[in-house]
Amino acid sequence: MKLEHLERAFESIGARLQVEVRPLARHWDGTLTRAGYSLDIGHDRHGQFFAVRGDEESLAEAEFSLLNKQKDDRHLLLLVKNEDSGRKERFLCGHDEREWFVAAVPGPASTVVQAKEALKPQPVRQAQARKGLNARQANTRHNAAFRRQGEWFFLPMDKPMTVDPKLILRNEPLSRGGGSKPHYVEQLYRTGGELVYVNRQHPQGITQAQYNKLIQRSPAAKKLIWQQMRRNPGVFARGTVRHPDHATIVLHDWCRVLMNEENKAQGRQNLAFLD
């Protein structure tokens, strides 16, 4: 893999690119396995930089190319092809408020603008259309359709929303998991969603039917430490939303909370950095 041709592209948006070759992963039994490649945000005495990391074989199979660049916006879109699997993965690299970021992009985006739109949930795109926003307006963090902080979108409600004060969570963290730094919301309300049972063996949760089947098959599993949670609930926020890498925003009325679509991208597993 050669990335010399991309270094100038990153430099043009004010960023640095480094490639780090790492040894194969060694297991307890002495066997070695390839770690694949990953995209990350690294830090050194000069500040932040974009890092491409992986073992030599995995990096050799990954073909990186520049699809599009917006110098003034400090964003570029990368395409990574895997010679063996034929997979094509896209990554949006850029600067958002205070920090550099890299996000896996779902779908066949070929420009920075298309990549940004692909990361927006459908309700966000629908709200943009209803408000008649043009491309420039829709690319801002605060417009008539939504407020955005990092990967989270906040959509104003069409009608005033009444919430039982007893059900409001205070200074509640919003996190997409994976060790990401949470965003803290002054007032948060969750409703609906599917009941799931979560523990260390099932971090993504299993449904009531799956739980009942598991207990029937293995009664001892009932003694494990389980936590009941809600999958895909409706989430609403009001008040301040804080994060160390972003400016604090204030939601004066209840807004629907939606996360970006990065979890639907094939390249999501190749990201090491989480906002």
Secondary structure, 3 states (H helix, E strand, C coil): CCCHHHHHHHHHCCCCEEEEECCCEECCCCCEECCCEEEEEEEECCEEEEEEEECHHHHHHEEEEEEEEECCCCEEEEEEEECCCCCEEEEEEEEECCEEEEEEECCCCCCHHHHHHHCCCHHHHHHHHHHCCCHHHHCCCECCCCEEECCEEEEECCCCCCCCHHHCEEEEEECCCCCCCCEEEEEEEEECCEEEEECCCCCCCEEHHHHHHHHHHCHHHHHCCCEEEEECCEEEEEEEEEECCEEEEEEEEEEEEEECHHHHCHHHHHECCCC
